[in-house]
Amino acid sequence: MTVRIADLMNESGVRFGTSGARGLVTAMTDRVCYAYTRGFLQMLLDRGDIRGPLRAAIAGDRRSSTPRIMAAAARAAFDLGFEVLYAGLVPAPAIALFGLKEAIPTVMVTGSHIPDDRNGIKFNKPTGEILKSDESDLLGQSIEVPDLFDRGGALRAGMSLPPPIREIENDYIRRWTNAVNANALTGKKIVVFGHSAVGRDILVKVYRSLGADVVASTWSDKFIPVDTEAIRPEDIATAIELARSHEPFAIVSTDGDSDRPLISDESGQWLRGDVIGVVAAQWLGADAVVTPVSSNTVVERVARFKTVERTKIGSPYVITAMQEAINRGYQRVVGYEANGGFLTATDISMPGGPNLTPLPTRDPIIVQLCVLLSAIDAELSISELMARLPSRYTASDRLENFPTSTSQERLANLALAGNNANAMFSSLIGQVTRIDTTDGVRAVGESGEIVHLRSSGNAPELRCYAEAETAVRARQLVAQALARCSQWITNPPNA
């Protein structure tokens, strides 16, 4: 049976966006996952993007549906003549690093931070992440789906995955243990908040190898949807309790597929991803920094970089802009997102350390190490280090299960009419002096405060970002803006 990927996306409800294919587990049948993976690999073959023997590597996170989806993806690769290299349960940046090293495509089965009733498949080309320019080629693929599935879309005969290649995980660990002095963290207590993060054991190994006194805490066999950009109240409370109990130098963690970082100060206060990205870029001596439009404006205020480029939200946009910066002659090019994920596009090194090859995909450990080492070098606590930055604070949250069509229609109305934006925002941030529609609607008020609304590209969610002079005020703006947006569902624009 011939299936076109664009038609499959519409029929199944499993959407393809900036983070790959994502959807409800019930919609991500073996047949759908097989088709997406086969379409991706077929696209690479059609374009001549694969050189040498046909090999593809597969990894996944700790979601309950991940093993089944990995098996379906592996079967798709096998049926196209690929040798399947199985990495097991490893972080997304670890499988991406392996793919770059071997110049082969990789598949990461993960839904990142979204709940366990959803999952996803993230595709990496031999040269790195799928970019927006690749999407039309993938969606335009027509593939042959063999008669392997029952009426519910399940494989009638499962596929056994080979034993995991442990070198994939070990290479990733060595990248960081070799990046700095082996005693760099000696005398510092680091708590690893493990929850269900796929890279939790790796964090323990890396920080112990660097001399830290590591406390491994809060491991969970049940998947927990930790979002580093919209941190749950229970994760805030957990960090404060861990700090009270262990008195650490810092607490570290990641999201589910371990490509986005969490790091706290000594009191258990989680640090914002778009601020620690600035600290990391400074520590690495970057000359060009790329970050989405939603990130904290402190990156411009520190005045430490030759150029700061703003993009739409999503790593493919950041990667594209980093490459453009290289083309313009910049030598140390990095990028980061508001969720904390950090990307490098050029050779780069920690101060005094060896060169690190580029890793143009989100990585959490580089950010955590830069924050820790910056504080240690300055003989400061983490909170004291962060206090040195300009006083500018961001906050974010989301309305879940928010119809995408509703958010898109409302945001279009705000973007098209200045009066609409003022009616929405002026009582929050004063008269709107500027609207940025790079991604959603970002309103700057005469107060200097910012409220930014956008429809998520990964789930039916409306996200809100705010920026103000205090953390309390930023959180207040987010809560007030989302309270207004929640009325959009009950009060349609034409009602």
Secondary structure per residue as TSV (DSSP state, phi and psi in degrees):
chain	resnum	aa	ss	phi	psi
A	1	M	-	360.0	132.3
A	2	T	E	-92.5	131.6
A	3	V	E	-130.2	133.8
A	4	R	E	-94.1	132.2
A	5	I	H	-60.4	-40.1
A	6	A	H	-60.9	-39.3
A	7	D	H	-69.3	-39.2
A	8	L	H	-61.8	-40.4
A	9	M	H	-60.0	-45.5
A	10	N	H	-69.8	-38.3
A	11	E	H	-71.7	-39.3
A	12	S	H	-87.8	-25.1
A	13	G	-	82.8	0.8
A	14	V	-	-86.4	105.2
A	15	R	E	-86.7	152.6
A	16	F	E	-111.3	124.7
A	17	G	E	-143.1	-152.7
A	18	T	T	-67.0	-19.6
A	19	S	T	-109.7	18.9
A	20	G	E	97.0	-155.6
A	21	A	E	-91.2	131.6
A	22	R	E	-141.7	148.9
A	23	G	E	-178.9	-178.7
A	24	L	E	-63.3	143.8
A	25	V	T	-57.8	-36.9
A	26	T	T	-64.4	-28.4
A	27	A	T	-85.9	-25.0
A	28	M	S	-85.2	66.2
A	29	T	-	-69.0	166.3
A	30	D	H	-55.8	-40.0
A	31	R	H	-63.2	-44.7
A	32	V	H	-64.7	-44.5
A	33	C	H	-68.2	-38.1
A	34	Y	H	-59.3	-47.0
A	35	A	H	-65.7	-44.3
A	36	Y	H	-60.4	-45.1
A	37	T	H	-67.1	-43.2
A	38	R	H	-64.0	-39.0
A	39	G	H	-62.7	-41.1
A	40	F	H	-62.2	-50.2
A	41	L	H	-67.2	-37.8
A	42	Q	H	-64.1	-38.8
A	43	M	H	-58.3	-45.6
A	44	L	H	-62.9	-40.2
A	45	L	H	-65.8	-43.2
A	46	D	H	-62.4	-34.7
A	47	R	H	-89.2	-5.5
A	48	G	T	73.6	27.8
A	49	D	-	-81.9	-9.8
A	50	I	-	-109.3	126.2
A	51	R	-	-119.2	138.4
A	52	G	S	89.3	-166.5
A	53	P	S	-58.1	148.2
A	54	L	-	-79.4	108.1
A	55	R	E	-137.0	144.8
A	56	A	E	-143.4	139.7
A	57	A	E	-108.3	144.7
A	58	I	E	-131.2	137.4
A	59	A	E	-142.7	175.1
A	60	G	E	-160.5	172.0
A	61	D	-	-98.3	-166.0
A	62	R	S	-96.3	16.8
A	63	R	-	-66.9	152.4
A	64	S	T	-64.7	-27.9
A	65	S	T	-89.0	-8.9
A	66	T	H	-62.0	-45.7
A	67	P	H	-57.4	-40.7
A	68	R	H	-63.5	-44.1
A	69	I	H	-68.8	-37.4
A	70	M	H	-61.1	-39.5
A	71	A	H	-64.9	-40.0
A	72	A	H	-66.3	-40.8
A	73	A	H	-65.7	-39.7
A	74	A	H	-64.0	-39.3
A	75	R	H	-64.4	-38.2
A	76	A	H	-63.0	-42.9
A	77	A	H	-65.1	-43.8
A	78	F	H	-60.5	-42.4
A	79	D	H	-67.9	-20.4
A	80	L	T	-92.1	4.0
A	81	G	T	92.6	13.6
A	82	F	-	-87.2	144.3
A	83	E	E	-78.9	127.9
A	84	V	E	-94.4	121.6
A	85	L	E	-103.9	117.1
A	86	Y	E	-99.5	122.6
A	87	A	E	-92.9	-16.3
A	88	G	E	82.5	-152.4
A	89	L	E	-93.4	99.8
A	90	V	-	-137.1	162.1
A	91	P	-	-61.7	151.1
A	92	A	H	-56.0	-42.7
A	93	P	H	-67.4	-24.4
A	94	A	H	-69.5	-43.7
A	95	I	H	-71.5	-33.4
A	96	A	H	-66.3	-41.2
A	97	L	H	-61.2	-42.3
A	98	F	H	-63.3	-43.2
A	99	G	H	-61.7	-40.2
A	100	L	H	-66.1	-41.6
A	101	K	H	-62.9	-42.8
A	102	E	H	-91.9	-6.5
A	103	A	T	57.0	48.8
A	104	I	-	-131.0	157.0
A	105	P	-	-71.7	150.1
A	106	T	E	-133.2	154.5
A	107	V	E	-128.6	125.1
A	108	M	E	-114.8	116.1
A	109	V	E	-87.4	109.5
A	110	T	-	-163.8	148.7
A	111	G	-	-109.3	12.4
A	112	S	T	58.1	-114.4
A	113	H	T	-98.4	-4.5
A	114	I	S	-76.0	160.9
A	115	P	-	-59.7	164.6
A	116	D	T	-68.0	-16.5
A	117	D	T	-79.4	1.5
A	118	R	E	-126.1	160.7
A	119	N	E	-153.9	-175.0
A	120	G	E	-163.6	172.3
A	121	I	E	-132.6	122.1
A	122	K	E	-106.2	127.8
A	123	F	E	-106.8	135.7
A	124	N	E	-122.1	130.8
A	125	K	E	-74.8	170.7
A	126	P	T	-58.2	-22.0
A	127	T	T	-101.7	0.1
A	128	G	E	132.0	-163.3
A	129	E	E	-59.1	149.9
A	130	I	-	-63.7	134.2
A	131	L	-	-105.0	171.7
A	132	K	H	-60.2	-31.9
A	133	S	H	-68.1	-15.6
A	134	D	H	-89.3	-17.5
A	135	E	H	-59.8	-44.7
A	136	S	H	-64.0	-35.8
A	137	D	H	-64.8	-40.9
A	138	L	H	-69.3	-46.7
A	139	L	H	-66.2	-23.8
A	140	G	T	-84.2	-4.7
A	141	Q	-	-68.0	135.3
A	142	S	E	-111.0	124.2
A	143	I	E	-124.9	157.0
A	144	E	E	-90.8	120.3
A	145	V	-	-102.3	110.8
A	146	P	-	-69.6	167.4
A	147	D	S	-80.5	73.8
A	148	L	-	-113.9	-6.0
A	149	F	B	-118.9	150.2
A	150	D	-	-81.8	-175.8
A	151	R	T	-65.0	-23.6
A	152	G	T	-87.8	0.3
A	153	G	S	89.0	8.0
A	154	A	-	-88.8	144.3
A	155	L	B	-60.2	128.7
A	156	R	S	-70.4	-31.0
A	157	A	S	-128.8	118.4
A	158	G	-	-67.3	167.4
A	159	M	-	-118.0	128.5
A	160	S	-	-81.8	130.8
A	161	L	-	-83.5	146.1
A	162	P	-	-69.5	169.3
A	163	P	-	-60.7	145.2
A	164	P	-	-62.6	144.6
A	165	I	-	-87.4	102.1
A	166	R	H	-66.9	-21.0
A	167	E	H	-64.0	-25.4
A	168	I	H	-64.1	-47.0
A	169	E	H	-66.8	-42.7
A	170	N	H	-64.6	-38.2
A	171	D	H	-61.2	-40.7
A	172	Y	H	-66.6	-42.0
A	173	I	H	-62.4	-44.9
A	174	R	H	-63.4	-31.6
A	175	R	H	-53.4	-39.7
A	176	W	H	-93.7	-33.9
A	177	T	H	-70.8	-23.9
A	178	N	T	-90.1	-8.4
A	179	A	T	-75.6	-25.4
A	180	V	S	-137.8	174.0
A	181	N	-	-57.8	139.4
A	182	A	T	-61.3	-21.1
A	183	N	T	-106.5	20.8
A	184	A	T	-59.5	-30.5
A	185	L	T	-111.3	15.6
A	186	T	T	-57.5	133.3
A	187	G	T	85.6	-0.3
A	188	K	-	-107.2	129.3
A	189	K	E	-89.6	124.2
A	190	I	E	-119.2	124.6
A	191	V	E	-95.3	127.7
A	192	V	E	-99.4	110.9
A	193	F	E	-83.3	98.9
A	194	G	E	-82.3	-35.3
A	195	H	E	33.8	-124.5
A	196	S	T	-111.9	19.9
A	197	A	-	-60.5	134.1
A	198	V	T	-67.0	-23.9
A	199	G	T	-100.5	17.4
A	200	R	H	-61.7	-42.8
A	201	D	H	-67.8	-31.9
A	202	I	H	-66.4	-40.7
A	203	L	H	-58.2	-43.6
A	204	V	H	-60.6	-46.5
A	205	K	H	-63.8	-43.1
A	206	V	H	-64.3	-49.1
A	207	Y	H	-72.5	-32.4
A	208	R	H	-67.8	-38.3
A	209	S	H	-64.4	-25.3
A	210	L	T	-94.3	11.6
A	211	G	T	95.6	0.2
A	212	A	-	-74.2	151.5
A	213	D	E	-85.6	102.9
A	214	V	E	-98.8	131.6
A	215	V	E	-111.5	115.6
A	216	A	E	-90.3	123.5
A	217	S	E	-139.2	150.0
A	218	T	E	64.7	46.6
A	219	W	E	-72.7	142.7
A	220	S	-	-134.3	136.3
A	221	D	S	-83.0	-18.0
A	222	K	S	-95.6	137.3
A	223	F	-	-66.0	133.9
A	224	I	-	-119.7	123.1
A	225	P	-	-81.4	74.5
A	226	V	-	-78.2	122.9
A	227	D	-	-111.6	118.3
A	228	T	S	-74.2	-11.5
A	229	E	S	-101.5	-30.5
A	230	A	S	-125.3	77.7
A	231	I	-	-70.1	130.4
A	232	R	-	-70.7	149.2
A	233	P	H	-54.5	-38.0
A	234	E	H	-67.9	-30.5
A	235	D	H	-76.3	-29.5
A	236	I	H	-66.2	-45.8
A	237	A	H	-65.0	-39.2
A	238	T	H	-60.8	-43.8
A	239	A	H	-64.1	-41.7
A	240	I	H	-63.7	-40.4
A	241	E	H	-68.6	-40.0
A	242	L	H	-62.8	-39.0
A	243	A	H	-66.5	-40.8
A	244	R	H	-64.9	-38.9
A	245	S	H	-77.1	-35.0
A	246	H	H	-114.9	-13.3
A	247	E	-	48.5	59.4
A	248	P	-	-85.3	169.4
A	249	F	S	-72.0	-36.3
A	250	A	E	-165.2	161.9
A	251	I	E	-114.0	135.9
A	252	V	E	-125.3	151.9
A	253	S	E	-164.7	-175.1
A	254	T	E	-147.5	177.4
A	255	D	-	-80.9	-170.6
A	256	G	T	-60.2	-43.9
A	257	D	T	-95.7	8.5
A	258	S	S	56.7	46.4
A	259	D	-	-116.8	-6.0
A	260	R	S	-121.0	138.2
A	261	P	E	-94.1	155.3
A	262	L	E	-124.3	137.5
A	263	I	E	-147.8	137.9
A	264	S	B	-112.3	168.3
A	265	D	-	-84.9	-172.2
A	266	E	T	-68.4	-17.7
A	267	S	T	-94.2	-0.4
A	268	G	S	88.6	15.9
A	269	Q	-	-85.6	115.5
A	270	W	B	-64.1	138.1
A	271	L	-	-91.9	145.8
A	272	R	-	-71.0	138.4
A	273	G	H	-62.9	-32.7
A	274	D	H	-82.2	-4.8
A	275	V	H	-97.7	-42.6
A	276	I	H	-66.0	-25.5
A	277	G	H	-62.8	-36.5
A	278	V	H	-66.7	-44.1
A	279	V	H	-59.2	-44.5
A	280	A	H	-64.0	-44.0
A	281	A	H	-62.0	-38.0
A	282	Q	H	-66.0	-46.0
A	283	W	H	-63.0	-33.2
A	284	L	T	-84.8	-5.6
A	285	G	T	69.1	36.3
A	286	A	-	-65.3	143.9
A	287	D	S	-102.1	-23.7
A	288	A	E	-127.9	130.0
A	289	V	E	-123.9	131.6
A	290	V	E	-117.9	132.5
A	291	T	E	-153.7	152.2
A	292	P	E	-65.8	163.6
A	293	V	T	-63.3	-22.1
A	294	S	T	-80.8	-10.0
A	295	S	S	-72.5	156.0
A	296	N	-	-56.4	137.4
A	297	T	T	-74.7	1.4
A	298	V	H	-59.8	-25.1
A	299	V	H	-63.2	-35.3
A	300	E	H	-78.4	-35.0
A	301	R	H	-69.7	-28.0
A	302	V	T	-72.4	-20.4
A	303	A	-	52.6	47.6
A	304	R	-	-112.0	-6.5
A	305	F	S	-119.2	147.7
A	306	K	S	-66.7	-34.9
A	307	T	E	-149.3	145.9
A	308	V	E	-126.2	120.4
A	309	E	E	-108.1	135.3
A	310	R	E	-107.0	140.6
A	311	T	E	-133.3	177.0
A	312	K	-	-66.5	164.1
A	313	I	S	-79.7	131.4
A	314	G	S	132.7	135.6
A	315	S	H	-59.6	-33.4
A	316	P	H	-58.6	-36.5
A	317	Y	H	-69.6	-39.6
A	318	V	H	-64.3	-43.2
A	319	I	H	-62.8	-44.0
A	320	T	H	-60.6	-43.6
A	321	A	H	-69.2	-32.9
A	322	M	H	-63.9	-41.4
A	323	Q	H	-64.1	-37.7
A	324	E	H	-64.9	-35.5
A	325	A	H	-65.2	-40.1
A	326	I	H	-60.9	-43.6
A	327	N	H	-62.4	-24.2
A	328	R	T	-89.2	1.8
A	329	G	T	102.8	4.3
A	330	Y	-	-73.6	144.4
A	331	Q	S	-101.1	-30.7
A	332	R	S	-126.2	89.9
A	333	V	E	-107.0	124.1
A	334	V	E	-130.7	164.8
A	335	G	E	-145.1	156.5
A	336	Y	E	-151.3	161.4
A	337	E	-	-118.1	166.6
A	338	A	T	-64.0	-22.8
A	339	N	T	-78.6	-2.4
A	340	G	-	97.5	-17.1
A	341	G	-	-58.0	133.1
A	342	F	E	-120.2	137.0
A	343	L	E	-127.0	146.1
A	344	T	E	-124.8	135.9
A	345	A	-	-110.1	-10.0
A	346	T	S	-131.1	166.3
A	347	D	-	-56.5	138.5
A	348	I	B	-153.2	161.0
A	349	S	-	-146.9	154.3
A	350	M	-	-69.3	152.2
A	351	P	T	-52.3	121.8
A	352	G	T	81.9	-2.7
A	353	G	S	-98.8	175.1
A	354	P	-	-74.5	163.7
A	355	N	-	-64.8	139.0
A	356	L	B	-104.9	132.3
A	357	T	-	-65.5	154.4
A	358	P	-	-59.2	142.2
A	359	L	E	-133.2	82.4
A	360	P	E	-81.1	55.8
A	361	T	E	-148.4	160.5
A	362	R	E	-60.7	133.9
A	363	D	E	-137.5	137.8
A	364	P	S	-93.1	-32.2
A	365	I	H	-68.6	-36.5
A	366	I	H	-59.4	-39.2
A	367	V	H	-69.0	-46.7
A	368	Q	H	-59.7	-45.1
A	369	L	H	-62.6	-41.2
A	370	C	H	-63.5	-40.8
A	371	V	H	-66.2	-47.4
A	372	L	H	-61.0	-47.4
A	373	L	H	-71.0	-32.9
A	374	S	H	-62.4	-42.9
A	375	A	H	-67.8	-43.8
A	376	I	H	-63.1	-43.6
A	377	D	H	-62.2	-36.2
A	378	A	T	-87.7	-0.5
A	379	E	T	56.0	47.2
A	380	L	-	-124.8	159.9
A	381	S	-	-76.5	168.5
A	382	I	H	-63.1	-42.8
A	383	S	H	-63.5	-39.0
A	384	E	H	-66.1	-38.3
A	385	L	H	-61.0	-46.3
A	386	M	H	-68.1	-29.1
A	387	A	H	-68.3	-16.5
A	388	R	T	-73.7	-19.8
A	389	L	S	-77.2	157.7
A	390	P	-	-55.4	145.0
A	391	S	S	-76.6	91.1
A	392	R	-	-146.0	125.0
A	393	Y	E	-124.3	142.2
A	394	T	E	-118.6	157.3
A	395	A	E	-146.2	159.0
A	396	S	E	-153.8	156.1
A	397	D	E	-162.7	-175.6
A	398	R	E	-150.9	156.6
A	399	L	E	-103.5	114.9
A	400	E	S	-81.9	160.8
A	401	N	S	52.0	42.2
A	402	F	-	-102.2	119.3
A	403	P	-	-54.8	126.0
A	404	T	H	-60.1	-39.0
A	405	S	H	-63.0	-38.2
A	406	T	H	-66.4	-47.5
A	407	S	H	-64.0	-41.2
A	408	Q	H	-65.3	-40.1
A	409	E	H	-66.0	-44.7
A	410	R	H	-65.5	-42.5
A	411	L	H	-66.2	-35.6
A	412	A	H	-62.7	-39.5
A	413	N	H	-64.2	-41.0
A	414	L	H	-65.6	-39.4
A	415	A	H	-70.0	-32.4
A	416	L	H	-83.0	-25.2
A	417	A	-	-128.7	118.2
A	418	G	H	-61.4	-34.9
A	419	N	H	-62.8	-37.7
A	420	N	H	-62.9	-41.5
A	421	A	H	-65.5	-40.0
A	422	N	H	-66.4	-38.7
A	423	A	H	-62.8	-33.0
A	424	M	H	-79.9	-40.7
A	425	F	H	-113.2	-20.8
A	426	S	H	-61.2	-34.6
A	427	S	H	-73.6	-11.9
A	428	L	H	-95.2	-47.0
A	429	I	H	-125.9	10.4
A	430	G	S	84.6	-179.4
A	431	Q	S	-53.0	131.9
A	432	V	E	-73.5	120.5
A	433	T	E	-98.1	-20.7
A	434	R	E	-156.3	140.4
A	435	I	E	-120.6	127.3
A	436	D	E	-110.2	120.4
A	437	T	-	-108.4	25.8
A	438	T	S	-55.1	-40.3
A	439	D	S	-154.8	98.7
A	440	G	S	81.9	-147.3
A	441	V	E	-127.2	116.7
A	442	R	E	-115.0	111.3
A	443	A	E	-104.9	128.7
A	444	V	E	-106.0	123.9
A	445	G	E	-93.2	165.3
A	446	E	T	-63.1	-18.1
A	447	S	T	-74.4	-13.6
A	448	G	S	90.4	-7.1
A	449	E	-	-79.9	156.6
A	450	I	E	-129.9	137.2
A	451	V	E	-127.1	130.8
A	452	H	E	-130.3	124.0
A	453	L	E	-116.7	138.7
A	454	R	E	-153.1	153.9
A	455	S	E	-86.5	129.3
A	456	S	-	-63.4	142.7
A	457	G	S	-90.1	-3.4
A	458	N	S	-112.0	-18.2
A	459	A	S	-158.8	163.4
A	460	P	S	-74.0	76.8
A	461	E	-	-136.4	146.5
A	462	L	E	-107.0	121.6
A	463	R	E	-103.9	145.3
A	464	C	E	-128.9	136.4
A	465	Y	E	-125.3	143.0
A	466	A	E	-139.3	155.4
A	467	E	E	-139.3	135.2
A	468	A	E	-154.0	-177.8
A	469	E	S	-79.4	-17.8
A	470	T	S	-132.7	154.5
A	471	A	H	-65.2	-38.5
A	472	V	H	-62.3	-44.2
A	473	R	H	-66.1	-39.1
A	474	A	H	-62.2	-44.7
A	475	R	H	-64.4	-37.3
A	476	Q	H	-62.8	-43.2
A	477	L	H	-61.9	-41.8
A	478	V	H	-62.0	-47.8
A	479	A	H	-61.6	-42.7
A	480	Q	H	-69.5	-40.7
A	481	A	H	-64.9	-44.2
A	482	L	H	-67.8	-32.9
A	483	A	H	-60.9	-39.5
A	484	R	H	-69.1	-41.0
A	485	C	H	-66.8	-29.7
A	486	S	H	-62.4	-23.5
A	487	Q	H	-76.1	-13.5
A	488	W	H	-62.5	-29.8
A	489	I	H	-71.8	-41.5
A	490	T	H	-86.1	-16.9
A	491	N	S	-126.2	81.7
A	492	P	-	-56.7	153.6
A	493	P	T	-60.8	-28.1
A	494	N	T	-103.0	10.9
A	495	A	-	-70.6	360.0
